[in-house]
Amino acid sequence: MTANTHVSVLLAEAVAGLTIHSNGIYVDATFGRGGHSRAILAALGARGQLIALDRDPAAIAAGATLSDPRFRLVHAAFSEFDAVLDRLGVGQVDGVLLDIGVSSPQLNTPERGMSFRFDAPLDMRMDTTQGETAAEFLARASQSELERVIRDYGEERFAHAIAKALVAARGEHGISRTGQLATLVAQVVRTREPGQHPATRTFQALRIHVNRELEELSLVLPRALARLRPGGRLAVICFHSLEDRIVKRFMRDAAHPPQPPKGVPLRAVDLPQPVANLVGKAMFPSDAEIAANPRCRSAVLRVAQKVGPVAGPSQDGASQKPGAAQRRTSVTPARGRGAGGGGK
């Protein structure tokens, strides 16, 4: 696998989960190297539209090779989701796909600084045109902030010891390269899960913090659901428990909104109403997919459908009137396995 190779995870299942309408409008909010986008375009008809987003300039450059009049690619983060659709004159859409987390090209390109497998500048930014690098964060953060980030985003039980060592090391020579960080953490973390590098959790934590990954995910979920027309679907692929927990709770609350305490005098019509339905159970990669792409072993796909009367696929950002529904091309969702990254 080369640095720019990226195998899309749960490809058929994710596209099937969207139930593509031939003339619908869809958003792939994590273009990556375009695997999911190409599959969506293959299912769309001549009047369908696909809008893709990615915050990584390398992904945008890779997408320049995808020439299709139905396709538009925008350099943007999740938090710009609404602004992008507004700028393009799109109101409601028929489906949104989110493939969360880091991509294989980002991990496999040394200068991105996301992997301890290479000695390279400690960058870790998904959008290399803006924001603070991991090295800059390590140089300025207090010990308590470092400990919080490593503990909360890396779920690292040695967070206190690692943070203390980082502060001591930066006072002597600074920490500006991945090799320095990996070596330092390995000296502190003496025990680790079999097959896992001692610095795995620390690298994950710093990357999540630098890119505000969980904050961006929390912002885009309600915005994506709000943009769906009734009957539209939101499909989300996650690769670790922190992000999947956010997605699972969001979809659960959308389908089963919290109710007021018993005894509160409210009419049934005034009670919180579901805004989405859960579509099937969570899906996981098959054994065959994991064998072909081990990085996908932790992936999980969840799908929700916005409630309301289905009036047909969107046209120019608006739902069609009843009776004007277009012919649809639907895909039967694949069955997932019982238990579980990288692949956009």
C-alpha positions as CSV (number, residue, x, y, z in Angstrom):
1,M,0.0,0.0,0.0
2,T,1.5,3.3,-1.0
3,A,1.2,6.6,0.9
4,N,-1.7,7.8,-1.2
5,T,-3.5,4.5,-1.3
6,H,-6.7,4.4,0.7
7,V,-9.2,1.5,1.0
8,S,-12.7,2.7,1.7
9,V,-14.1,0.8,4.7
10,L,-17.7,-0.6,4.7
11,L,-18.1,0.8,1.2
12,A,-21.1,-1.2,0.0
13,E,-22.8,-1.1,3.4
14,A,-22.4,2.7,3.7
15,V,-23.7,3.4,0.2
16,A,-26.6,0.9,0.7
17,G,-27.4,2.6,4.0
18,L,-28.0,5.9,2.1
19,T,-30.6,4.2,-0.2
20,I,-29.5,6.3,-3.1
21,H,-32.3,8.0,-5.1
22,S,-31.3,8.4,-8.7
23,N,-31.9,12.2,-8.8
24,G,-31.2,13.0,-5.2
25,I,-28.6,15.3,-3.6
26,Y,-26.0,13.8,-1.3
27,V,-23.1,15.0,0.8
28,D,-19.9,13.0,1.4
29,A,-18.5,15.1,4.2
30,T,-15.2,13.2,4.4
31,F,-13.9,12.8,0.8
32,G,-10.5,11.3,1.7
33,R,-9.5,9.7,-1.6
34,G,-13.0,9.5,-3.0
35,G,-13.9,5.9,-2.6
36,H,-17.3,6.5,-1.1
37,S,-17.9,9.5,-3.4
38,R,-17.2,7.4,-6.5
39,A,-19.6,4.7,-5.3
40,I,-22.3,7.3,-4.7
41,L,-21.8,8.8,-8.1
42,A,-22.1,5.3,-9.7
43,A,-25.5,4.9,-8.1
44,L,-26.8,8.4,-9.0
45,G,-28.6,9.2,-12.2
46,A,-27.9,12.0,-14.7
47,R,-29.7,14.6,-12.6
48,G,-28.3,13.6,-9.2
49,Q,-25.8,15.7,-7.3
50,L,-22.9,14.9,-4.9
51,I,-21.2,17.5,-2.7
52,A,-18.0,16.4,-1.0
53,L,-16.1,18.1,1.8
54,D,-12.6,17.6,3.2
55,R,-10.4,19.7,5.4
56,D,-7.2,18.1,4.1
57,P,-5.6,20.0,1.2
58,A,-4.0,16.7,0.0
59,A,-7.5,15.2,-0.3
60,I,-8.7,18.2,-2.3
61,A,-5.8,17.9,-4.6
62,A,-6.5,14.2,-5.1
63,G,-10.1,15.0,-5.9
64,A,-9.1,17.1,-8.8
65,T,-8.9,14.0,-10.9
66,L,-12.6,13.2,-10.4
67,S,-14.3,15.0,-13.3
68,D,-18.0,14.7,-13.2
69,P,-20.6,17.5,-13.8
70,R,-22.7,16.1,-10.9
71,F,-19.8,16.5,-8.4
72,R,-18.5,19.4,-6.4
73,L,-15.6,19.2,-3.9
74,V,-15.1,21.9,-1.3
75,H,-12.2,22.4,1.1
76,A,-14.0,22.7,4.4
77,A,-14.3,21.3,7.9
78,F,-17.4,19.8,9.5
79,S,-18.1,23.0,11.3
80,E,-18.5,24.7,7.9
81,F,-21.2,22.2,6.7
82,D,-24.1,24.7,6.7
83,A,-22.0,27.5,5.2
84,V,-20.9,25.3,2.3
85,L,-24.5,24.2,1.5
86,D,-25.7,27.8,1.8
87,R,-23.0,29.0,-0.5
88,L,-23.9,26.4,-3.1
89,G,-27.6,27.2,-2.9
90,V,-28.5,23.8,-1.5
91,G,-31.3,23.6,1.1
92,Q,-32.3,20.0,1.9
93,V,-30.4,16.9,0.9
94,D,-31.3,13.2,0.6
95,G,-28.3,11.8,2.4
96,V,-25.1,12.6,4.3
97,L,-22.1,10.3,4.8
98,L,-19.5,10.8,7.5
99,D,-16.4,8.6,7.6
100,I,-14.7,9.8,10.8
101,G,-11.1,9.8,11.8
102,V,-7.6,9.7,10.2
103,S,-7.0,8.3,6.7
104,S,-4.3,5.9,5.5
105,P,-2.6,8.6,3.4
106,Q,-2.3,10.8,6.5
107,L,-0.8,8.0,8.5
108,N,1.5,6.8,5.8
109,T,2.9,10.3,4.8
110,P,5.8,11.0,7.2
111,E,5.7,14.8,7.0
112,R,2.1,14.8,8.3
113,G,3.6,13.7,11.7
114,M,0.7,11.5,12.6
115,S,2.6,8.2,13.0
116,F,5.3,7.0,15.3
117,R,6.5,4.7,12.5
118,F,8.5,7.6,11.0
119,D,10.7,10.3,12.5
120,A,9.2,13.5,11.1
121,P,8.1,16.9,12.2
122,L,5.4,16.7,14.9
123,D,2.6,18.3,12.9
124,M,-0.6,16.2,13.1
125,R,-2.9,18.8,11.5
126,M,-5.5,17.5,9.0
127,D,-5.7,21.0,7.5
128,T,-2.1,21.9,7.0
129,T,-3.0,25.5,6.0
130,Q,-4.1,26.6,9.5
131,G,-4.1,25.9,13.2
132,E,-1.6,24.9,15.8
133,T,0.7,21.9,15.3
134,A,1.1,19.2,17.9
135,A,4.7,20.4,18.5
136,E,3.4,23.9,19.2
137,F,0.8,22.6,21.6
138,L,3.3,20.5,23.5
139,A,5.6,23.6,23.8
140,R,2.9,25.7,25.4
141,A,0.4,23.5,27.3
142,S,0.5,23.2,31.0
143,Q,1.1,19.8,32.6
144,S,-2.5,19.6,33.8
145,E,-3.8,20.3,30.2
146,L,-1.5,17.7,28.7
147,E,-2.7,15.2,31.3
148,R,-6.3,16.0,30.5
149,V,-5.9,15.7,26.8
150,I,-3.9,12.4,27.0
151,R,-6.3,10.9,29.5
152,D,-9.6,12.0,27.9
153,Y,-8.7,11.6,24.2
154,G,-6.3,8.8,24.4
155,E,-8.0,6.9,27.3
156,E,-4.4,6.5,28.6
157,R,-4.1,5.3,32.2
158,F,-0.5,6.6,32.3
159,A,-1.5,10.2,31.4
160,H,-0.1,11.8,34.5
161,A,3.3,10.2,34.2
162,I,3.5,11.0,30.4
163,A,2.5,14.6,30.9
164,K,5.1,15.0,33.7
165,A,7.8,13.6,31.4
166,L,6.7,15.8,28.5
167,V,7.0,19.0,30.6
168,A,10.5,17.9,31.9
169,A,11.7,17.0,28.4
170,R,10.6,20.2,26.7
171,G,12.5,22.2,29.3
172,E,15.7,20.5,28.3
173,H,15.5,20.2,24.5
174,G,12.0,20.7,23.3
175,I,9.8,18.1,21.5
176,S,9.4,18.7,17.8
177,R,9.6,15.3,16.1
178,T,7.5,12.2,16.2
179,G,10.6,10.1,17.1
180,Q,11.3,12.1,20.2
181,L,7.7,11.8,21.4
182,A,7.5,8.1,20.7
183,T,10.7,7.4,22.5
184,L,9.8,9.5,25.5
185,V,6.4,7.9,25.9
186,A,7.9,4.4,25.5
187,Q,10.2,5.1,28.4
188,V,7.3,6.0,30.6
189,V,4.7,3.4,29.5
190,R,6.2,0.1,30.5
191,T,3.2,-2.1,29.8
192,R,0.8,-2.0,26.9
193,E,-1.7,-4.2,25.1
194,P,-0.1,-7.0,23.0
195,G,0.9,-5.7,19.6
196,Q,0.3,-2.0,20.5
197,H,3.1,0.6,20.6
198,P,3.4,2.4,23.9
199,A,2.8,5.7,22.2
200,T,-0.4,4.7,20.3
201,R,-2.8,6.3,22.8
202,T,-0.7,9.5,23.2
203,F,-0.5,10.1,19.4
204,Q,-4.2,9.5,19.1
205,A,-5.0,12.0,21.9
206,L,-2.8,14.7,20.5
207,R,-4.2,14.3,17.0
208,I,-7.8,14.5,18.2
209,H,-7.0,17.6,20.2
210,V,-5.1,19.4,17.5
211,N,-7.9,18.8,15.0
212,R,-10.8,19.3,17.4
213,E,-12.1,16.1,16.0
214,L,-14.8,15.4,18.7
215,E,-15.9,19.0,18.7
216,E,-16.2,19.0,14.9
217,L,-18.2,15.7,15.0
218,S,-20.6,17.1,17.7
219,L,-21.2,20.2,15.6
220,V,-21.9,18.4,12.3
221,L,-24.3,15.7,13.5
222,P,-27.3,18.0,14.3
223,R,-26.5,20.2,11.3
224,A,-26.5,17.2,8.9
225,L,-29.8,15.8,10.4
226,A,-31.4,19.3,10.1
227,R,-30.5,19.4,6.4
228,L,-32.0,16.1,5.6
229,R,-35.4,16.0,3.9
230,P,-37.9,13.7,5.6
231,G,-36.9,10.2,4.7
232,G,-33.3,11.3,4.1
233,R,-30.5,9.2,5.8
234,L,-27.4,10.0,7.8
235,A,-24.7,7.3,7.7
236,V,-21.7,7.5,10.0
237,I,-18.6,5.3,10.1
238,C,-16.4,5.5,13.3
239,F,-13.2,3.9,14.2
240,H,-12.9,4.3,18.0
241,S,-15.1,4.4,21.0
242,L,-14.8,8.1,21.7
243,E,-16.4,9.2,18.4
244,D,-18.8,6.2,18.2
245,R,-20.1,7.1,21.7
246,I,-21.0,10.6,20.4
247,V,-22.7,9.2,17.3
248,K,-24.6,6.5,19.2
249,R,-25.9,8.9,21.8
250,F,-26.9,11.5,19.1
251,M,-28.9,9.0,17.1
252,R,-30.4,7.5,20.2
253,D,-31.6,10.9,21.4
254,A,-32.9,11.8,17.9
255,A,-35.0,8.6,17.8
256,H,-35.9,8.5,21.5
257,P,-35.8,12.1,22.8
258,P,-35.6,12.5,26.6
259,Q,-39.0,12.9,28.1
260,P,-40.1,15.1,31.0
261,P,-40.6,13.5,34.5
262,K,-43.8,11.6,35.0
263,G,-46.6,13.7,36.4
264,V,-45.7,16.9,34.5
265,P,-49.0,18.2,33.1
266,L,-48.2,18.1,29.3
267,R,-50.4,17.1,26.4
268,A,-49.1,14.3,24.2
269,V,-48.7,16.7,21.4
270,D,-46.4,18.9,23.5
271,L,-44.0,16.0,24.4
272,P,-40.6,15.9,22.6
273,Q,-41.1,14.0,19.3
274,P,-38.6,11.8,17.5
275,V,-36.8,13.5,14.6
276,A,-35.2,10.3,13.3
277,N,-35.5,6.5,13.3
278,L,-32.6,4.1,13.7
279,V,-32.0,2.0,10.6
280,G,-31.2,-1.5,11.6
281,K,-28.3,-2.4,13.9
282,A,-24.7,-1.2,13.9
283,M,-22.8,-2.8,11.1
284,F,-19.2,-4.0,11.2
285,P,-16.6,-5.1,8.6
286,S,-16.7,-8.8,7.6
287,D,-13.9,-11.1,8.4
288,A,-12.9,-11.0,4.7
289,E,-12.7,-7.2,4.8
290,I,-10.6,-7.2,8.0
291,A,-8.2,-9.8,6.5
292,A,-7.8,-7.6,3.4
293,N,-7.5,-4.3,5.4
294,P,-6.6,-4.9,9.1
295,R,-7.0,-1.2,9.8
296,C,-10.7,-1.5,9.4
297,R,-11.1,-4.0,12.3
298,S,-12.5,-1.4,14.7
299,A,-14.9,0.3,12.2
300,V,-18.6,0.6,13.0
301,L,-21.4,2.0,10.7
302,R,-24.6,3.5,12.1
303,V,-27.5,4.8,10.0
304,A,-30.5,7.0,11.0
305,Q,-33.4,8.2,8.9
306,K,-35.1,11.5,9.3
307,V,-38.8,11.1,10.2
308,G,-41.6,12.6,8.2
309,P,-43.5,12.0,5.0
310,V,-41.2,10.9,2.1
311,A,-42.0,13.2,-0.8
312,G,-39.2,12.1,-3.2
313,P,-35.6,13.1,-3.7
314,S,-34.6,16.7,-3.5
315,Q,-34.4,18.9,-6.5
316,D,-32.2,22.0,-6.3
317,G,-32.2,21.8,-2.5
318,A,-35.9,21.4,-2.0
319,S,-38.2,18.3,-1.5
320,Q,-40.6,17.6,-4.3
321,K,-44.3,18.0,-3.9
322,P,-46.4,14.9,-3.4
323,G,-46.9,13.0,-6.6
324,A,-43.8,14.3,-8.2
325,A,-41.5,11.6,-6.8
326,Q,-38.8,10.4,-9.2
327,R,-37.9,6.8,-9.9
328,R,-35.5,5.5,-7.2
329,T,-32.7,3.1,-7.3
330,S,-32.3,1.4,-3.9
331,V,-29.7,-0.9,-2.5
332,T,-30.3,-3.6,0.0
333,P,-28.1,-3.1,3.1
334,A,-25.5,-5.8,3.7
335,R,-25.7,-7.7,7.0
336,G,-23.0,-6.8,9.5
337,R,-21.1,-9.1,11.7
338,G,-21.4,-9.3,15.4
339,A,-18.2,-7.5,16.5
340,G,-15.4,-5.3,15.2
341,G,-8.9,2.2,10.8
342,G,-9.0,3.7,8.0
343,G,-10.8,4.1,4.8
344,K,-12.5,6.9,3.1
